[in-house]
């Protein structure tokens, strides 16, 4: 598709500014009312969802072309999806889709960012979105895990680039593997032949590279006969579940985040959390597990002629409300001694951690600013720690905490589950 296919959506935007804030019914005060980090940081309409649609509309009418300022605005977006969810609280129109498509067209037209080009060059050479240190499967040394590329398994544990190659994140993969072993799950890993899911490449606008990674992953999955993929990475979850469906390659593959899978194992009586973890925590909903993790909605039809924005058959819009929200909260509630204290902006209206959309690579200062905003909100709950379910969120939060001098701790949910068993 192209931005031309979303002309009706960009024309429909009424410049109401709802994309900038969480819905009024959810606002508890001015302190945590913004939804979009980009507009909150740069305070100029062009950085908002509606402002981006307006820029596209001007380009569609031939009134504007690429410029250095437009490129700067385009790439200073976390691609977190908050603007579209806030808009769709009351409106039926696409916001996130045309913004993503504009990134894709910018890349196709050669309007790229040097930092992101470097990342994608690395992906093409190494099948990884992060610098490769050692082998992808080094984290599993001594765990005696099955190789899904060689043995029949029921579940494939897709680890992801960040957790595989960052030694500080190896503990997340190891904790996940031990939990699955404890529950008696017949699972395996792809080890050194695992490749990047392509999700972050798509966020950056490199659709063809994302599609290439999708084909590689699905080829491995089909060859192994795997029916279920479990991942601890929110980006990977959104890629396998949503993007691959959008690309038409997912088929009947079942995709579960580890928080969903742990919740299911507990409810089936295969996993019991018995050890006390005396702590007050707050939970951060990753964008790609929450609002952007909602199932993709396929639609084929036509727009009805006339001055009203109507379709035959009617379109069903993704509003972010059906992401993965309750399973991680149910898991936390099952840990003895643990108390959950919620932030103001949660679930589909959660504030982004700051690392998405290539921002952590292209503008680390903006990523850090966004992370600090979330840490401040977490501290306002009185929590001792912030818990998340994505290694990229954990990385950005830890860097933001270090920069701000806070004593807040950061945990992935699997670390707390491992403590509890």
Rosetta blueprint (number, residue, H / E / L):
1 X L
2 X L
3 X H
4 X H
5 X H
6 X H
7 X H
8 X H
9 X H
10 X H
11 X H
12 X H
13 X L
14 X L
15 X L
16 X L
17 X L
18 X H
19 X H
20 X H
21 X E
22 X L
23 X L
24 X H
25 X H
26 X H
27 X L
28 X L
29 X L
30 X L
31 X L
32 X L
33 X L
34 X E
35 X L
36 X L
37 X H
38 X H
39 X H
40 X H
41 X H
42 X H
43 X L
44 X L
45 X H
46 X H
47 X H
48 X L
49 X H
50 X H
51 X H
52 X H
53 X H
54 X H
55 X H
56 X H
57 X H
58 X H
59 X H
60 X H
61 X L
62 X L
63 X L
64 X L
65 X L
66 X L
67 X L
68 X H
69 X H
70 X H
71 X H
72 X H
73 X H
74 X H
75 X H
76 X L
77 X L
78 X L
79 X L
80 X L
81 X L
82 X H
83 X H
84 X H
85 X H
86 X H
87 X H
88 X L
89 X L
90 X L
91 X L
92 X L
93 X L
94 X L
95 X L
96 X H
97 X H
98 X H
99 X H
100 X H
101 X H
102 X H
103 X H
104 X H
105 X H
106 X H
107 X H
108 X H
109 X L
110 X L
111 X L
112 X L
113 X L
114 X H
115 X H
116 X H
117 X H
118 X H
119 X H
120 X H
121 X H
122 X H
123 X H
124 X H
125 X H
126 X H
127 X L
128 X L
129 X L
130 X L
131 X L
132 X L
133 X L
134 X L
135 X L
136 X L
137 X L
138 X H
139 X H
140 X H
141 X L
142 X L
143 X L
144 X L
145 X L
146 X E
147 X E
148 X L
149 X L
150 X L
151 X L
152 X L
153 X L
154 X L
155 X E
156 X E
157 X E
158 X E
159 X L
160 X L
161 X H
162 X H
163 X H
164 X H
165 X H
166 X L
167 X H
168 X H
169 X H
170 X H
171 X H
172 X H
173 X H
174 X H
175 X H
176 X H
177 X H
178 X H
179 X H
180 X H
181 X H
182 X H
183 X L
184 X L
185 X L
186 X L
187 X E
188 X E
189 X E
190 X L
191 X H
192 X H
193 X H
194 X L
195 X L
196 X L
197 X L
198 X L
199 X H
200 X H
201 X H
202 X H
203 X H
204 X L
205 X L
206 X L
207 X H
208 X H
209 X H
210 X H
211 X H
212 X H
213 X H
214 X H
215 X H
216 X H
217 X H
218 X H
219 X H
220 X H
221 X H
222 X H
223 X H
224 X H
225 X L
226 X L
227 X L
228 X E
229 X E
230 X E
231 X E
232 X L
233 X L
234 X H
235 X H
236 X H
237 X H
238 X H
239 X H
240 X H
241 X H
242 X H
243 X H
244 X H
245 X H
246 X H
247 X H
248 X L
249 X L
250 X L
251 X L
252 X L
253 X L
254 X E
255 X E
256 X E
257 X E
258 X H
259 X H
260 X H
261 X H
262 X H
263 X H
264 X H
265 X H
266 X H
267 X H
268 X L
269 X L
270 X L
271 X L
272 X L
273 X L
274 X L
275 X L
276 X L
277 X L
278 X L
279 X E
280 X E
281 X E
282 X E
283 X E
284 X L
285 X L
286 X L
287 X L
288 X L
289 X L
290 X L
291 X H
292 X H
293 X H
294 X L
295 X L
296 X L
297 X L
298 X L
299 X L
300 X L
301 X L
302 X E
303 X E
304 X L
305 X L
306 X L
307 X L
308 X L
309 X L
310 X L
311 X E
312 X E
313 X L
314 X L
315 X L
316 X L
317 X L
318 X L
319 X L
320 X L
321 X L
322 X L
323 X L
324 X L
325 X L
326 X H
327 X H
328 X H
329 X H
330 X H
331 X H
332 X H
333 X H
334 X L
335 X L
336 X L
337 X L
338 X E
339 X E
340 X E
341 X L
342 X L
343 X L
344 X L
345 X L
346 X L
347 X H
348 X H
349 X H
350 X L
351 X L
352 X L
353 X L
354 X L
355 X L
356 X H
357 X H
358 X H
359 X H
360 X H
361 X H
362 X H
363 X L
364 X H
365 X H
366 X H
367 X H
368 X H
369 X H
370 X H
371 X H
372 X H
373 X H
374 X H
375 X H
376 X H
377 X H
378 X H
379 X H
380 X L
381 X L
382 X L
383 X L
384 X L
385 X E
386 X E
387 X E
388 X E
389 X L
390 X L
391 X H
392 X H
393 X H
394 X H
395 X H
396 X H
397 X H
398 X H
399 X H
400 X H
401 X H
402 X H
403 X H
404 X H
405 X L
406 X L
407 X L
408 X L
409 X E
410 X E
411 X E
412 X E
413 X H
414 X H
415 X H
416 X H
417 X H
418 X H
419 X H
420 X H
421 X L
